[in-house]
Amino acid sequence: MGSKSLKLSAYLDDLEELRAKMMDAARELGIKHPAVLKYSMEIDEAHNKILRLEHSAYYSK
């Protein structure tokens, strides 16, 4: 497995962990709580990392 595949796997794991934390926070604190927004923004950042990695992999072929 290449280093980009390992990075992608790690990013996907991070994304799933953040998603689970956001869902737990939303259940416990309510959907409008600042902690839920914080997790949502972190998820966006993690997703952007994945897209950048996939984009660089596609164009480096």
C-alpha positions as CSV (number, residue, x, y, z in Angstrom):
1,M,0.0,0.0,0.0
2,G,1.4,3.4,-1.0
3,S,1.9,6.4,1.3
4,K,-1.1,8.2,-0.3
5,S,-3.3,5.1,0.4
6,L,-2.1,5.1,4.0
7,K,-2.8,8.9,4.3
8,L,-6.2,8.4,2.8
9,S,-7.0,5.6,5.2
10,A,-5.9,7.8,8.2
11,Y,-7.9,10.8,6.9
12,L,-11.0,8.6,6.5
13,D,-10.6,7.3,10.0
14,D,-10.3,10.9,11.3
15,L,-13.4,11.9,9.4
16,E,-15.4,9.0,10.9
17,E,-14.2,9.8,14.4
18,L,-15.2,13.5,14.0
19,R,-18.6,12.4,12.6
20,A,-19.2,10.2,15.6
21,K,-18.2,13.0,18.0
22,M,-20.4,15.5,16.3
23,M,-23.4,13.1,16.4
24,D,-22.8,12.5,20.1
25,A,-22.5,16.2,20.8
26,A,-25.7,16.9,18.9
27,R,-27.6,14.3,20.8
28,E,-26.3,15.5,24.2
29,L,-26.2,19.3,23.6
30,G,-28.6,20.0,20.8
31,I,-27.9,20.6,17.1
32,K,-27.3,24.3,17.5
33,H,-24.6,24.0,20.2
34,P,-21.3,25.6,19.4
35,A,-19.5,22.3,20.0
36,V,-21.5,20.7,17.2
37,L,-20.6,23.5,14.8
38,K,-17.0,23.1,15.8
39,Y,-17.1,19.4,14.9
40,S,-18.9,20.2,11.6
41,M,-16.2,22.7,10.7
42,E,-13.5,20.1,11.5
43,I,-15.3,17.6,9.4
44,D,-15.3,20.1,6.5
45,E,-11.5,20.5,6.9
46,A,-10.9,16.7,7.0
47,H,-13.1,16.3,3.9
48,N,-11.1,19.0,2.1
49,K,-7.8,17.1,3.0
50,I,-9.3,14.0,1.4
51,L,-10.3,15.8,-1.7
52,R,-6.9,17.4,-2.0
53,L,-5.2,14.0,-1.6
54,E,-7.4,12.4,-4.2
55,H,-6.9,15.4,-6.6
56,S,-3.1,15.2,-6.3
57,A,-3.2,11.4,-6.8
58,Y,-5.4,11.8,-9.9
59,Y,-3.1,14.4,-11.5
60,S,0.2,12.7,-10.6
61,K,-0.7,9.7,-12.8
